[in-house]
């Protein structure tokens, strides 16, 4: 069970993010945002709901989905479509790419090359960029190697 009371340690910064993006805060919204900051695994909405619901009886799936979409729409978080299935969410809105493991499905942050960040078409207003690398993560590679021995 996720202990949503951790928000007491980060509520100030999360509230500042909400204020900066014109979002009213609630216990549910604070807990969802806190979960994203505490779990950098790029969780799906269902994972967030399953983790928070036991601690927040008033939380519904609809609240989780609506909150995540609201936060993504205003740019407070990133919404990722890395596998063509469920959307994943990322509290890190700084420029970075993602690595997706074809074996286990994990998603990890990866830095972008500086020259990619400098490449911006001047006649367009870029709202977002998604760079996704696909392959096999180091854990799955190690497991494959161990299995083949």
For each residue, the residues with C-beta under 8 A, 3 or more apart:
1: 51 54 55
2: 35 51 52 54 55
3: 6 55
4: 7 31 34 35 52 55 56
5: 8 55
6: 3 9 10 34 38
7: 4 10 11 14 30 31 34
8: 5 11
9: 6
10: 6 7 13 14 34 37
11: 7 8 14 15 30 34
12: 15 16
13: 10 16 17
14: 7 10 11 17 18 25 30 33 34 37
15: 11 12 18 19 25 30
16: 12 13 19 20
17: 13 14 20 21 33 76
18: 14 15 21 23 24 25 29 33 76
19: 15 16 22 23
20: 16 17 76
21: 17 18 71 74 75 76
22: 19 74
23: 18 19 29 70 71 74 76
24: 18 29
25: 14 15 18 29 30
26: 29 30
27: 30 31 56 58
28: 31 32 52 56 58 59 63 64 67
29: 18 23 24 25 26 32 33 67 71
30: 7 11 14 15 25 26 27 33 34
31: 4 7 27 28 34 35 52 55 56 59
32: 28 29 35 36 48 52 64 67 68 71
33: 14 17 18 29 30 36 37 71 76 77 91
34: 4 6 7 10 11 14 30 31 37 38
35: 2 4 31 32 38 39 43 48 51 52
36: 32 33 39 43 48 77 89 90 91
37: 10 14 33 34 40 91
38: 6 34 35
39: 35 36 43 51
40: 37 90 91 92 109
41: 106 107
42: 80 82 88 89 90 98 107
43: 35 36 39 47 48 51 88 89
44: 47 48 86 87 88 89
45: 48 49 61 64 65 68 86 87 89
46: 49 50 61 86
47: 43 44 50 51
48: 32 35 36 43 44 45 51 52 64 68 89
49: 45 46 52 53 59 61 64
50: 46 47 53
51: 1 2 35 39 43 47 48
52: 2 4 28 31 32 35 48 49 55 56 59 64
53: 49 50 56 57 59
54: 1 2
55: 1 2 3 4 5 31 52
56: 4 27 28 31 52 53 59
57: 53
58: 27 28
59: 28 31 49 52 53 56 63 64
60: 63 64
61: 45 46 49 64 65
62: 65 66
63: 28 59 60 66 67
64: 28 32 45 48 49 52 59 60 61 67 68
65: 45 61 62 68 69
66: 62 63 69 70
67: 28 29 32 63 64 70 71
68: 32 45 48 64 65 71 72 77 79 87 89
69: 65 66 72 73 79
70: 23 66 67 73 74
71: 21 23 29 32 33 67 68 74 76 77 89
72: 68 69 75 76 77 78 79 89
73: 69 70
74: 21 22 23 70 71
75: 21 72 93
76: 17 18 20 21 23 33 71 72 93
77: 33 36 68 71 72 89 90 91 93
78: 72 89 90 92 93 128
79: 68 69 72 87 88 89
80: 42 87 88 89 90 98 107 130
81: 84 87 88 130
82: 42 88 98 100 107 130 132
83: 86 100 105
84: 81
85:
86: 44 45 46 83
87: 44 45 68 79 80 81
88: 42 43 44 79 80 81 82 107
89: 36 42 43 44 45 48 68 71 72 77 78 79 80
90: 36 40 42 77 78 80 93 98 109
91: 33 36 37 40 77
92: 40 78 96 109
93: 75 76 77 78 90
94:
95: 112 117 129
96: 92 109 110 111 112
97: 109 110 111 112 130 131 132 133
98: 42 80 82 90 107 108 109 110 130 131 132 133
99: 107 108 109 110 132 133 134 135 137
100: 82 83 105 106 107 132 133 134
101: 104 105 106 107 135 136 137 139 140
102: 134 135 136
103: 136 137 140 144
104: 101 137 139 140
105: 83 100 101
106: 41 100 101 137 139
107: 41 42 80 82 88 98 99 100 101
108: 98 99 137
109: 40 90 92 96 97 98 99
110: 96 97 98 99 133
111: 96 97
112: 95 96 97 116 117 131
113: 116 117
114: 117 118
115: 118 119
116: 112 113 119 131
117: 95 112 113 114
118: 114 115
119: 115 116
120: 126
121: 124 126
122:
123:
124: 121
125:
126: 120 121 129
127:
128: 78
129: 95 126
130: 80 81 82 97 98
131: 97 98 112 116
132: 82 97 98 99 100
133: 97 98 99 100 110
134: 99 100 102
135: 99 101 102
136: 101 102 103 140 141 144
137: 99 101 103 104 106 108 140 141
138: 141 142
139: 101 104 106 142 143
140: 101 103 104 136 137 143 144
141: 136 137 138 144 145
142: 138 139 145 146
143: 139 140 146 147
144: 103 136 140 141 147 148
145: 141 142 148 149
146: 142 143 149
147: 143 144
148: 144 145
149: 145 146
